[in-house]
Amino acid sequence: MTTTPDIKIPATTVTDDNSFSPVFIRRLLAKLSGIIAIDQEQDPAAWAEEWHMLQQFFWALKPTNPVEAVLAARVVDAHHRGMEISRRAAQPDLSDEKFHRLHTSANAAARALSAALSRLEKRQHQASPAEPEPLPVPLFSPTLPVRAASPLNGSANNRAARRAAAALARKSPRLTG
């Protein structure tokens, strides 16, 4: 008899008409709980720890709407699948063919993870463009002391700058002609 997973929705998560409904997020997370390979009936403690880890990873991705939530679920799924396949590939006594198939599958899961994560990050950056803070421009400011320009100002230890300054000082025939 399978029990319903314990779904935790952080208090800071906005669930309203502008983001996603609690029903949507509960259904999505219930589907996500199905990817856990540990049998919940045989080892409830291990299953609960795995489920807690998946939820924590999901909420760390900070989805703010249904599309971002689906992409976050795909990221969690791809990561979990890749880890499970890699664990299976590390088992002793695997044939080379089986190892290479598992390794290829793990690489495909890593590519899927990367693609879903980049889509999620792109959506999140588009949704909230970072606007630079406006710099205050004083109308009247005290005059600041001005240093005399020198070819070596600020770069006394810069070998390339010293060579360039020496070349200009010698006034190469190509520069003066």
C-alpha positions in Angstrom: 0.0 0.0 0.0 1.7 3.2 -1.2 1.3 6.3 0.9 1.1 9.9 -0.3 4.5 11.6 -0.2 5.0 14.3 2.4 5.1 17.5 0.3 6.7 20.5 1.9 6.0 23.9 0.4 8.2 26.6 1.9 6.4 29.5 3.5 8.3 32.0 1.3 6.8 30.4 -1.8 4.1 32.5 -3.5 1.2 30.4 -4.6 -1.5 32.5 -6.1 -2.9 33.4 -9.6 0.4 35.1 -10.5 2.6 32.1 -9.8 1.3 28.6 -9.4 -1.5 27.0 -7.4 -0.9 24.7 -4.4 -2.8 22.0 -6.3 -0.4 22.3 -9.3 2.7 22.2 -7.2 1.4 19.3 -5.1 0.6 17.3 -8.2 4.0 18.1 -9.8 5.9 17.1 -6.7 3.8 13.9 -6.3 4.8 12.9 -9.8 8.5 13.8 -9.0 8.3 11.5 -5.9 7.8 8.6 -8.4 11.4 8.8 -9.6 12.8 7.5 -6.4 14.1 3.9 -6.9 14.0 2.9 -3.3 10.8 1.0 -2.3 8.8 3.1 0.1 7.2 0.1 1.7 10.5 -1.8 2.3 12.7 1.0 3.5 10.6 4.1 4.5 13.5 5.9 6.2 15.7 5.7 3.2 12.8 6.7 0.9 11.9 9.7 3.2 15.6 10.9 3.1 15.8 10.6 -0.6 12.4 12.5 -1.0 13.6 15.2 1.4 16.7 15.7 -0.7 14.8 15.9 -4.0 12.4 18.5 -2.5 15.2 20.5 -1.1 16.9 20.5 -4.5 13.7 21.4 -6.3 13.0 24.4 -4.0 16.6 25.6 -4.2 16.0 26.2 -7.9 13.4 28.9 -6.9 10.6 28.3 -9.4 8.1 31.2 -9.6 5.6 30.0 -12.1 4.3 26.7 -13.7 6.9 26.6 -16.5 9.8 27.2 -14.1 8.4 24.6 -11.8 8.3 22.0 -14.6 11.8 22.9 -15.7 13.0 22.6 -12.0 11.4 19.2 -11.8 13.2 18.2 -15.0 16.5 19.4 -13.5 15.9 17.3 -10.4 14.8 14.3 -12.4 17.8 14.5 -14.7 20.2 14.9 -11.8 18.7 12.0 -9.9 18.6 9.8 -13.0 22.2 10.5 -13.8 23.3 9.7 -10.3 21.3 6.4 -10.3 22.8 5.4 -13.6 26.3 6.3 -12.5 25.8 4.3 -9.3 24.7 1.3 -11.4 27.7 1.7 -13.7 30.1 1.5 -10.7 28.8 -2.0 -9.7 31.5 -4.7 -9.9 31.3 -7.5 -12.4 29.7 -5.5 -15.2 30.5 -6.4 -18.8 32.3 -3.7 -20.8 29.3 -3.4 -23.0 26.9 -2.8 -20.1 29.3 -0.4 -18.5 29.6 1.7 -21.7 25.8 1.7 -22.2 25.3 2.9 -18.6 28.1 5.5 -19.0 26.5 6.8 -22.2 23.1 7.0 -20.5 24.7 8.9 -17.6 26.3 11.4 -20.0 22.9 11.8 -21.8 21.3 12.5 -18.4 24.0 15.1 -17.6 23.3 16.8 -21.0 19.6 16.9 -20.2 20.3 18.4 -16.8 22.5 21.0 -18.3 19.9 21.9 -21.0 17.0 22.1 -18.5 19.1 24.1 -16.0 20.1 26.6 -18.7 16.5 27.0 -19.8 15.4 27.6 -16.3 18.2 30.1 -15.6 17.4 31.9 -18.9 13.7 32.2 -18.0 14.5 33.4 -14.5 16.9 36.1 -15.8 14.4 37.3 -18.4 11.6 37.5 -15.8 13.7 39.7 -13.5 16.1 41.8 -15.5 18.8 43.2 -13.2 18.7 46.9 -13.5 21.8 48.7 -12.4 21.4 51.1 -9.5 21.4 54.7 -10.7 24.5 56.5 -9.7 23.9 59.9 -8.0 25.4 62.7 -10.0 26.0 65.8 -8.0 25.3 69.1 -9.8 28.1 70.8 -8.0 31.0 68.9 -6.6 34.3 70.0 -5.1 37.2 69.8 -7.6 39.3 66.7 -7.2 43.1 66.9 -7.3 44.3 65.7 -10.8 47.5 63.8 -11.1 49.8 64.6 -14.0 49.6 62.0 -16.7 52.6 59.8 -17.0 53.1 56.7 -19.2 54.1 54.7 -16.1 51.3 55.8 -13.7 49.8 52.8 -12.0 51.9 50.4 -13.9 55.4 50.7 -12.6 55.6 47.0 -12.2 54.1 46.2 -15.6 57.0 45.0 -17.9 55.0 45.6 -21.1 54.1 49.1 -20.2 57.8 49.9 -19.4 58.9 48.5 -22.7 56.2 50.5 -24.6 57.3 53.7 -22.8 60.9 53.0 -23.6 60.1 52.5 -27.3 58.2 55.7 -27.4 61.1 57.5 -25.7 63.6 56.3 -28.3 61.3 57.6 -31.1 61.6 54.8 -33.5 62.3 55.9 -37.1 59.0 54.3 -38.1 57.1 56.6 -35.7 58.8 59.8 -36.7 59.1 59.3 -40.4 
